[in-house]
């Protein structure tokens, strides 16, 4: 028996050792999970700040550009051309990160499968890429034209309604799941639009500006819903190639419109020397950064955090407008901003949020019920133990 105890541990000791090893593995797994989550949250905060700063910065820079260069469609055309950099930037990331490196031609052919078995043909270009190029141009042009009419705070908060429009169109066209909370969010968005229109007493320029922003949000929602309906979901390389194709469409078929607007003197400038190239390039770079973070940020963080960056751009624009313009933050405007922001946050709730809330409440109720009997059991068990200690034994 002594030899056995020396050679091998007892069953109880073996169980303790196995439990210790298992506990160590669990602790290591929990540590890895916590570190991974912390990294994702850290990158999420960085992406949120990037989305917020790039979106609010591009909006403010566009407002500043129009003081010297009153040409919103030309600015839209110029900024859209920068989308051509999407696929080259994606390929650089592929070269640095991927273990199996492919040539640009091989990667291009693989991403072209997104358009169909035949790849990016001329027919596919006109049927699947051209309509989205038109919607992209309309979304940006209406947004920039609205900045000329109203302040950037109202423009940024009203554009947040596009998420409500996406839900309504997805519910009608794509037959997505009906969610009461998202209907409430859509109602909040519509109520906020009406209150924002009423905030300045219905002057003509404000009504036109608000209508332009709502039109821009509607075009953005239509773009997203049609993309999901016609093309489905795209991987990172496929999305990068698609956005670069939109830039090609912009160069080939939209270039004529700024030229026509220039010669008809709708968007006219006396000489090319007065064009603020710094503002134009800065706006384009910020808009490109915003779209990169919006499309590829989900690779390193949660999509909800990315959407929060758009909401946070509203107070940033409000602070800038407070010091640079004559905006009046009356009670109606503040309530409208809060209502639209609340509706946007409600739309960020996941589809199974109600199930999670019910499960959480059920667990809390079960824990409360378990704590009460355990407490009574401890009090009751204390009395017999005391009597056993004081009772004398018969052997003594």
ZATI-772442 format. One line per 5 residues: number of its first residue (from 0); their letters; for each residue x, y, z of C-alpha. Coordinates in Angstrom, 1 decimal, m for minus. Each point is the difference from the previous one (the first is absolute). Layout:
N
NUM	a	X,Y,Z ~ ...
END
This chain:
396
0	xxxxx	0.0,0.0,0.0 ~ 2.8,2.4,0.8 ~ 1.7,m0.9,m3.3 ~ m3.2,0.7,m1.9 ~ m0.5,3.3,1.7
5	xxxxx	3.6,1.0,m0.9 ~ m0.3,m1.1,m3.7 ~ m3.4,1.3,m0.9 ~ m2.3,2.6,1.7 ~ m3.2,m1.0,1.7
10	xxxxx	m3.2,0.3,m1.9 ~ m1.0,3.1,1.8 ~ 3.4,1.6,m0.7 ~ m0.2,m1.1,m3.7 ~ m3.4,1.7,m0.2
15	xxxxx	1.4,3.2,1.5 ~ 2.9,0.0,m2.4 ~ m2.3,m0.6,m3.0 ~ m2.3,2.8,1.3 ~ 3.0,2.3,0.4
20	xxxxx	1.2,m0.8,m3.6 ~ m3.5,0.5,m1.3 ~ m0.4,3.2,1.9 ~ 3.3,1.3,m1.4 ~ m1.2,m0.7,m3.5
25	xxxxx	m3.2,1.8,0.6 ~ 1.8,2.9,1.5 ~ 2.3,0.1,m3.0 ~ m2.9,m0.1,m2.4 ~ m1.8,2.7,2.0
30	xxxxx	3.1,2.1,0.0 ~ 0.4,m0.4,m3.8 ~ m3.7,0.9,m0.5 ~ 0.2,3.1,2.2 ~ 3.2,1.2,m1.8
35	xxxxx	m1.7,m0.5,m3.4 ~ m3.1,1.9,1.2 ~ 2.2,2.8,1.4 ~ 1.8,0.3,m3.3 ~ m3.2,0.1,m1.9
40	xxxxx	m1.4,2.6,2.3 ~ 3.2,2.1,m0.3 ~ m0.1,m0.2,m3.8 ~ m3.7,0.8,0.2 ~ 0.7,3.2,1.9
45	xxxxx	2.7,0.9,m2.5 ~ m2.4,m0.6,m2.9 ~ m2.8,1.9,1.7 ~ 2.3,3.0,0.4 ~ 1.1,m0.3,m3.6
50	xxxxx	m3.5,m0.2,m1.4 ~ m1.2,2.9,2.1 ~ 3.0,2.2,m0.9 ~ 0.0,m0.8,m3.7 ~ m3.8,0.4,m0.4
55	xxxxx	m0.2,3.3,2.0 ~ 3.3,1.2,m1.5 ~ m1.2,m0.6,m3.6 ~ m3.3,1.8,0.7 ~ 1.7,3.0,1.5
60	xxxxx	2.6,0.2,m2.7 ~ m2.7,m0.2,m2.7 ~ m1.8,3.0,1.7 ~ 3.3,1.9,0.0 ~ 0.7,m0.9,m3.7
65	xxxxx	m3.3,1.4,m1.2 ~ 1.0,3.5,1.3 ~ 2.6,0.1,m2.8 ~ m1.1,m2.7,m2.4 ~ m3.8,m0.2,m0.5
70	xxxxx	m0.2,m3.2,m2.0 ~ m1.5,m3.0,1.9 ~ m0.3,m2.3,m3.0 ~ 3.5,0.6,m1.1 ~ 1.2,m0.7,3.6
75	xxxxx	m2.1,m3.2,0.0 ~ 1.6,m1.1,m3.3 ~ 3.5,0.8,1.2 ~ m0.4,m1.9,3.3 ~ m1.6,m3.0,m1.7
80	xxxxx	3.0,m0.4,m2.3 ~ 2.1,m0.8,3.1 ~ m2.0,m3.2,0.4 ~ 2.3,m1.5,m2.5 ~ 2.6,m0.4,2.8
85	xxxxx	m2.2,m2.6,1.8 ~ 1.2,m3.1,m1.8 ~ 3.7,1.0,0.0 ~ m0.1,0.7,3.7 ~ m1.8,m3.3,0.6
90	xxxxx	2.7,m1.9,m2.0 ~ 2.7,1.6,2.1 ~ m1.7,m1.2,3.1 ~ m0.3,m3.5,m1.6 ~ 3.7,m0.1,m0.8
95	xxxxx	1.1,1.0,3.5 ~ m2.5,m2.2,1.9 ~ m0.8,m3.1,m2.1 ~ 2.2,m3.1,0.2 ~ m0.8,m1.0,m3.6
100	xxxxx	0.9,3.1,m2.1 ~ m1.7,0.3,m3.4 ~ 0.9,2.3,m2.9 ~ m2.2,3.0,m0.7 ~ m1.5,m1.8,m3.0
105	xxxxx	m0.8,m3.1,1.9 ~ m1.6,1.9,2.8 ~ m2.0,2.1,m2.4 ~ m1.3,m3.1,m1.8 ~ m1.0,m1.6,3.3
110	xxxxx	m1.8,3.1,1.1 ~ m1.8,0.3,m3.3 ~ m1.9,m3.2,0.8 ~ m2.2,2.2,2.1 ~ m1.6,1.4,m3.2
115	xxxxx	m0.7,m3.5,m1.4 ~ 1.6,m3.0,m1.7 ~ 1.1,2.2,m2.9 ~ 1.6,2.6,2.2 ~ m0.3,3.7,m0.7
120	xxxxx	m1.4,0.2,m3.5 ~ m1.4,3.0,m1.8 ~ m3.5,m1.2,0.6 ~ 0.6,m0.5,3.7 ~ 1.6,3.5,0.2
125	xxxxx	m3.1,1.7,m1.3 ~ m2.5,m2.1,1.8 ~ 1.6,m0.5,3.4 ~ 2.5,2.8,0.4 ~ m1.4,3.0,m1.9
130	xxxxx	m3.2,0.3,2.1 ~ 2.0,0.1,3.2 ~ 2.3,2.6,m1.5 ~ m3.0,2.2,m0.6 ~ m1.3,m0.6,3.6
135	xxxxx	3.5,0.7,1.4 ~ 0.3,3.3,m1.9 ~ m3.6,1.1,1.0 ~ 0.6,m0.8,3.7 ~ 3.2,2.1,0.2
140	xxxxx	m1.2,2.8,m2.2 ~ m3.3,0.5,2.0 ~ 1.9,m0.1,3.3 ~ 2.6,2.6,m1.2 ~ m2.7,2.2,m1.5
145	xxxxx	m1.9,m0.1,3.3 ~ 3.1,1.3,1.8 ~ m0.3,3.2,m2.0 ~ m3.6,0.5,1.2 ~ 0.1,m0.9,3.7
150	xxxxx	2.6,m0.5,2.8 ~ 2.1,m3.1,0.3 ~ m1.6,m1.1,3.3 ~ m3.5,m0.3,m1.6 ~ 1.5,m1.7,m3.1
155	xxxxx	1.9,m2.6,2.0 ~ m2.9,m0.9,2.4 ~ m2.5,m0.2,m2.8 ~ 2.2,m2.3,m2.0 ~ m0.1,m2.4,2.9
160	xxxxx	m3.6,m0.7,m1.1 ~ 1.4,m2.2,m2.8 ~ 0.2,m2.9,2.3 ~ m3.8,0.2,0.7 ~ m0.6,0.2,m3.8
165	xxxxx	2.2,m3.1,m0.4 ~ m2.2,m1.9,2.5 ~ m3.3,1.1,m1.7 ~ 1.3,m0.9,m3.5 ~ 1.4,m3.3,1.2
170	xxxxx	m3.3,m0.9,1.7 ~ m2.0,0.8,m3.2 ~ 2.4,m1.2,m2.7 ~ 2.2,m2.7,1.6 ~ m2.8,m1.3,2.4
175	xxxxx	2.3,0.4,3.0 ~ m1.2,m0.9,3.5 ~ m2.5,2.4,1.4 ~ 1.2,1.7,3.2 ~ m2.2,2.3,2.0
180	xxxxx	2.9,1.9,1.5 ~ 1.3,0.9,m3.5 ~ m3.4,1.3,m1.0 ~ 0.1,2.2,3.1 ~ 3.5,1.1,m1.1
185	xxxxx	m1.3,0.9,m3.5 ~ m2.8,2.0,1.6 ~ 2.5,1.9,2.0 ~ 2.0,0.7,m3.1 ~ m3.0,1.4,m1.8
190	xxxxx	m1.1,2.0,3.0 ~ 3.5,1.4,0.3 ~ 0.0,1.1,m3.7 ~ m3.3,1.9,0.6 ~ 1.3,1.6,3.2
195	xxxxx	3.2,1.0,m1.7 ~ m2.0,1.7,m2.8 ~ m2.1,1.8,2.6 ~ 3.1,1.1,2.0 ~ 0.7,3.1,m2.2
200	xxxxx	m3.6,0.9,m0.7 ~ m0.2,m1.6,m3.5 ~ 2.2,2.5,m1.9 ~ 0.4,m1.0,m3.7 ~ 3.8,m0.7,0.1
205	xxxxx	m0.3,m2.3,3.0 ~ m2.9,m2.0,m1.5 ~ 2.0,m0.5,m3.2 ~ 3.2,m1.0,1.9 ~ m1.9,m2.5,2.2
210	xxxxx	m1.7,m1.4,m3.1 ~ 3.5,m0.4,m1.6 ~ 1.3,m1.9,3.0 ~ m3.0,m2.3,0.2 ~ 0.4,m0.7,m3.7
215	xxxxx	3.7,m0.8,0.5 ~ m0.9,m2.4,2.9 ~ m2.6,m1.6,m2.2 ~ 2.5,m0.6,m2.8 ~ 2.4,m1.4,2.4
220	xxxxx	m2.6,m2.4,1.4 ~ m1.1,m1.0,m3.5 ~ 3.7,m0.7,m0.9 ~ 0.4,m2.4,3.0 ~ m3.3,m1.8,m0.6
225	xxxxx	0.5,m0.5,m3.7 ~ 3.6,m1.2,0.6 ~ m1.3,m2.7,2.3 ~ m2.8,m0.9,m2.4 ~ 2.0,m0.1,m3.2
230	xxxxx	3.5,m0.9,1.1 ~ m0.4,m1.5,3.5 ~ 2.9,0.3,2.5 ~ 3.6,0.8,m1.2 ~ 3.3,m1.0,1.5
235	xxxxx	2.7,2.7,0.6 ~ 1.7,m0.5,m3.3 ~ m3.3,m0.1,m1.9 ~ m1.2,3.2,1.7 ~ 3.3,1.8,m0.7
240	xxxxx	m0.2,m1.0,m3.7 ~ m3.6,1.1,m0.2 ~ 0.8,3.5,1.4 ~ 2.9,0.3,m2.4 ~ m2.4,m0.9,m2.9
245	xxxxx	m2.3,2.8,1.2 ~ 3.0,2.4,m0.5 ~ 0.5,m1.3,m3.5 ~ m3.7,0.6,m0.8 ~ 0.3,3.5,1.5
250	xxxxx	3.0,0.9,m2.3 ~ m1.6,m1.5,m3.2 ~ m3.6,1.2,0.3 ~ m0.3,2.7,2.7 ~ 2.9,2.2,m1.2
255	xxxxx	m2.1,1.7,m2.6 ~ m2.4,1.4,2.6 ~ 2.5,2.4,1.8 ~ 1.1,1.1,m3.4 ~ m3.6,0.9,m1.1
260	xxxxx	m0.6,1.7,3.4 ~ 3.2,2.1,m0.5 ~ m0.9,1.2,m3.5 ~ m3.6,0.7,0.9 ~ 1.4,2.0,3.0
265	xxxxx	m2.0,m2.0,2.5 ~ 3.2,m0.9,1.8 ~ 2.5,2.5,m1.4 ~ 3.3,1.3,1.2 ~ 2.0,2.7,m1.8
270	xxxxx	3.4,m1.7,0.1 ~ 1.5,m3.2,1.2 ~ 2.4,2.0,2.3 ~ m2.9,0.8,2.4 ~ m0.9,m3.7,0.5
275	xxxxx	1.0,m1.0,3.6 ~ 1.8,m3.2,m0.9 ~ 1.0,m0.5,3.6 ~ m3.6,m0.1,1.2 ~ m1.1,m2.2,m3.0
280	xxxxx	2.7,m2.5,0.7 ~ m0.5,0.1,3.8 ~ m3.7,m0.6,m0.4 ~ 0.6,m2.9,m2.4 ~ 2.6,m1.6,2.3
285	xxxxx	m2.4,0.3,3.0 ~ m2.9,m1.5,m1.9 ~ 2.2,m2.8,m1.3 ~ 1.1,m0.7,3.5 ~ m3.6,0.0,1.3
290	xxxxx	m1.0,m2.5,m2.7 ~ 3.0,m2.3,0.7 ~ m0.8,m0.1,3.7 ~ m3.7,m0.5,m0.7 ~ 0.6,m2.9,m2.4
295	xxxxx	3.0,m1.7,1.5 ~ m0.2,0.9,3.7 ~ m2.1,m3.1,0.7 ~ 3.1,m2.1,m0.5 ~ 1.5,1.3,3.3
300	xxxxx	m3.0,1.1,2.1 ~ m3.7,m0.2,0.5 ~ m2.4,1.5,m2.6 ~ m2.0,1.8,2.7 ~ 3.1,2.0,1.1
305	xxxxx	0.5,1.2,m3.6 ~ m3.6,1.3,m0.1 ~ 0.6,1.8,3.3 ~ 2.7,2.1,m1.7 ~ m2.7,1.5,m2.4
310	xxxxx	m2.2,1.0,3.0 ~ 3.0,1.5,1.8 ~ 0.7,2.3,m2.9 ~ m3.2,1.9,0.8 ~ 1.2,1.5,3.3
315	xxxxx	3.4,0.7,m1.7 ~ m1.7,2.0,m2.8 ~ m2.2,1.7,2.6 ~ 3.0,1.3,1.9 ~ 1.7,1.2,m3.1
320	xxxxx	m3.2,1.7,m1.3 ~ m0.4,1.7,3.4 ~ 3.3,1.8,m0.3 ~ 0.1,0.5,m3.8 ~ m3.6,0.8,m1.0
325	xxxxx	m3.2,1.6,1.3 ~ m1.9,m3.2,0.7 ~ m2.7,0.3,2.7 ~ m0.4,m3.1,2.2 ~ m3.6,0.6,1.0
330	xxxxx	m2.0,m2.6,1.9 ~ m1.7,m1.3,m3.2 ~ 3.4,m0.7,m1.8 ~ 1.5,m1.6,3.1 ~ m3.0,m2.3,0.4
335	xxxxx	0.1,m0.9,m3.7 ~ 3.7,m0.9,0.3 ~ m0.6,m2.2,3.1 ~ m3.0,m1.7,m1.7 ~ 1.9,m0.8,m3.2
340	xxxxx	3.0,m1.2,2.0 ~ m2.1,m2.2,2.2 ~ m1.7,m1.5,m3.0 ~ 3.4,m0.7,m1.6 ~ 1.2,m1.8,3.2
345	xxxxx	m3.2,m2.1,0.1 ~ 0.8,m1.2,m3.5 ~ 3.4,m1.2,1.3 ~ m1.7,m2.6,2.2 ~ 0.5,m3.6,m1.3
350	xxxxx	m2.9,m2.0,m1.2 ~ 0.0,m2.3,3.0 ~ 0.2,2.8,2.6 ~ m3.4,m0.9,1.5 ~ 0.9,m3.6,0.5
355	xxxxx	3.2,1.0,1.8 ~ m1.9,2.4,2.3 ~ m2.5,m2.7,0.9 ~ 2.8,m2.5,0.7 ~ 1.8,2.6,2.2
360	xxxxx	m3.2,0.7,2.0 ~ m0.7,m3.7,0.4 ~ 3.5,m0.6,1.3 ~ m0.3,2.8,2.5 ~ m3.3,m1.3,1.3
365	xxxxx	1.4,m3.6,0.4 ~ 3.1,1.4,1.9 ~ m2.3,1.9,2.4 ~ m2.1,m3.1,0.6 ~ 3.2,m2.1,0.7
370	xxxxx	1.5,2.5,2.4 ~ m3.1,0.1,2.3 ~ m0.2,m3.8,0.7 ~ 3.8,m0.2,0.4 ~ m0.1,2.7,2.6
375	xxxxx	m2.8,m1.7,2.0 ~ 1.9,m3.4,m0.3 ~ 3.1,1.5,1.6 ~ m2.0,1.4,3.0 ~ m1.8,m3.3,0.5
380	xxxxx	3.1,m2.1,m0.3 ~ 1.8,2.0,2.6 ~ m2.3,m1.1,2.8 ~ 0.5,m3.8,m0.3 ~ 3.7,0.5,m0.2
385	xxxxx	0.0,1.9,3.2 ~ m2.0,m2.6,1.8 ~ 2.3,m2.8,m1.2 ~ 3.0,1.9,1.4 ~ m1.6,0.4,3.5
390	xxxxx	m1.5,m3.5,0.2 ~ 2.3,m2.3,2.2 ~ 1.0,m3.3,m1.5 ~ m1.2,m3.3,1.6 ~ 3.5,m1.5,0.1
395	x	1.2,2.7,2.4
END
